[in-house]
Amino acid sequence: MVKLSWSEIKHWAWEELRQPKYWVSYAGEVIGTKAADVPSDSSAVNYDQCFIRDFVPVALVCLIKNEPLEGHPTGTVQSRQVVGNFLSVMTNLQITPDKAHLLERSPGMMPASFKVEDDHIKPDYGERAIARVTPVDSSLWWLILLRAYYKACLQDQTPMHPELFDGVEPRPKLRRAVRLILSLYLSHRFDGEPMILVPDGACMIDRRMGLNGYPLEIQTLFYAGLKAARELLRPEEPYQKRIRHRLVRLQRQISDDYWMDLPRLRTLYQAQNEQYGETHPVGSPSFIEERFFNKYNLFSQSIPFEHLINWLPDHTGYLVGNLGPSHLDTRFFAIGNLIAVLSNLTQTKQSFRIMNLIYTRRRELLGEMPMKICYPALEGQEWELVTGCDPKNKPWSYHNGGSWPVLTWMLAAAAIKAEHQGLIEQLREDILRAGQRLVMDRWPEYYDGSNGRLIGHMARRYQTWSIAGILLAQDFLDHPKYIELVHLDA
């Protein structure tokens, strides 16, 4: 293995990422990066497109660096300017009320990705997704990145994109884009609030993985997106009241109902069925035990108590993956838990316990290549039924327990936010080892195996968010002040 130092890995990663082969240009401007450097043939599928969620860690690196990108067909461009260009392009690609009937999509929606072809931008609103699922997370990631861009430019007084801001004031076009997103996500639906009902494949885990319903990743992104929007809109904006009201209810439900630790596990083990309803029915004694109120009608036979009681150490906890009628998905999903910490959705004690679980169970959750997107993997008949026998999501691969280098930036930022010194120190060792491996392996998308030692069976090399994930994690650990870009504390 190549023995590179910490600073050498940062240098190699940035020099690799800034190469013109990754960047997408349109109308004389650099507007984003491809998902990966792949040959332009049919086997590339859609890796030659610029995805919102893929570009976010790249954009955060560009905001921090704010350095010239040389050698591009359009000439030298400042890295932070590219982020402004991207945000502006996405604003123009947003579905507006006058275009909704043509695209048969809801106003406010932004595409999952786009590509430049024959001097035209071709967006994908889910038409190319598996099962043609709508990308629910795209607009939320856009809000989070827009807020990070605004904060970065404001801190060092860098001029903001003129199509988006008039000085430091959002232009009417930008405020309208934010309002359209809020109108879409805060609309009344058949399902109950405060969470959002979504199908499988609507987020980073874009294949069938049993996420239909109220998956944690979307709910925490929704919470973070609402917080970002609140900072971008004027205080007198009518949406502000609705945002505040929704945030309170969303935080209460997720931090209470989704929380799992040993006391909660013991309560569930003794839960009585057919006792759902009000928390304390009229006439019930005030001292009646909590275990009698099972509002989701969860059956203890469906919960893997033997695994959890052995796996959950004292003084740890996490947010479960999904929750619904008689359904509790107790898998640990990394993105949802880390975003919950960064957005202050979880209480201070809960945030520390999440990071303490990751630290205590780092052999399983981090392994050789931080970190697993979910744990444990689905295996056997459960894998067959839940994934539909998806060979890409075989046990300990891809979204089914695979290890993703891109997740290191969220992990590092959340560890700093929670002030877990043990994990912060451990991450320096883990990221150094992972960075050396990634350089040697040519920056794969993901790794396979319960310990993350195998390059993903179908992983693409030179994946931009793998490069950016490690680089951004290093920047956060070297300069903790940078997490202000993604820490939503308001």
C-alpha positions, 0 to 999 in steps of 0.5 A: 500500500502507498504510504502517504502522509495526511497532507499528501493525501489532501494534496493528491485528492485536491489535485485529482478533483480539480482536473478538467475531466470531471467538470461539466461546462455550459454556455462558457461556465463551469456548472458542476462535476460528473459523478465519475470519470467514465468512458462515454459508452453505454456501460457508463449508465448515468455516471456522466451526469451531475447529481445534486447529492453527489455534487454537495461534498464537491461543492463544500470543498470548493467553498472551503478552498475558494481557489482557481481551477485552471486548464478548463475549456472556459479558462480559469475559474474560481472554485466558489464561483462554480458552486454559484453557477450550479445553484443558479442552473438548478434554480432555472431547472426547477419545475415552476407552475407554468411548466408543471403540466408539460413535465407532469411533475409538481411545482417546486421539484428539482431534478436528481441530475442533469447532463449537457448534450448538444449544447443543451442541459437535459435534466432528469426528474426521475424519468431514468430512475429505477421504477421512475421514482421521484427524487425527493431528496434533491430539493432538500440538498439544494437548500442545504447547499444554498445556505452553505454557499450564502454562509461561506460568501458572507463570512469572507465577503466574497461576491455572490452569484449576481443572478441569485443575490443582489449583494447579500440579499436574495433576489426575488427569483431565488426567494421564489425558488425557496417558496416553491420548495416549501409549498411542495414539501409543506403541502397537505397530503393523505398521510399525516404530518409532520413527516413525509411519506415517500416510496423506496428509491427516493433518496441516496438509497435508490433501489428497493431496500425496504425504505418505503414509508417514513425513512429516516434519511428523508425525514432528517433531510427535510428537517435540515432543509426547513432550517436552511430555508428559514435562514434564507427567507426574511423574518416577515415571510409568511412561511416562517410561521409554518416552518417553525411549527413543522420543525417543532413537531418533526423534532418531537416525533423523530427524537421520541419515536425513532430513538432506540437505546437499552431503556427503550428496547426494554420498554418495547419488549414488554409492550402490550398490543392493541393499546395504541391511541392516546398517550394517556387515555381519559380516566387512566391513572397518572402512574400507569406504565408507559409500556401499555401505550403502543401507538404503532401497535408494534409486535415484539416478535418482529423486533430483533431483541437478541441482536440489539440487546447484545449490540447496543452498549450502555450510554449509546443510542441511535435513530431507527431507520423507519417506523410505521403501523406494526413496523419498526426497522431497527437497522442503523442508517448512517446518513439519517443519524449523522444529518440529525446530529448536524441539524440539531434534530437530536438533543445534545445527549442523544447526539453524543450517544449516537457518536458513542455508538459509532465509536464503540462499534467502529469495527462493524460500522467503520471497518477498514473503509469508513463507513457503512451506509446501513447496518446490519445487511439484509441476508437470506430470505429477508434479502430476497423478499426486501430487495427483490433478489437485487444482485447489486444489493447482495449482503454487505454490498452497495446499499445493503451494508456496503462501505462508502468513502463519501460518508466520512465528511458527514461522520467527521462533521458530526463527531466534531459537532457532538464533541466526541473526542475519542471518535475525533482522534480515531477518525484521524487514524481511520481517514489516513488509512482509508485515504492511502487505500483510496489513492491506490484503488483509484477512488472507488464508489464503494467497498464490499464485505462486512469489514469493507476490505473489498472494492465494490463488485460493480463500483466505478473508479474515480468517483468525485464524491469519494475524492471529495468525501475524504478531502472534506473530512480532512478539512473539517478535522484540521479546521473545525470552524468549517463545520459551520457550513453544514451545522444548522444550529438556528 
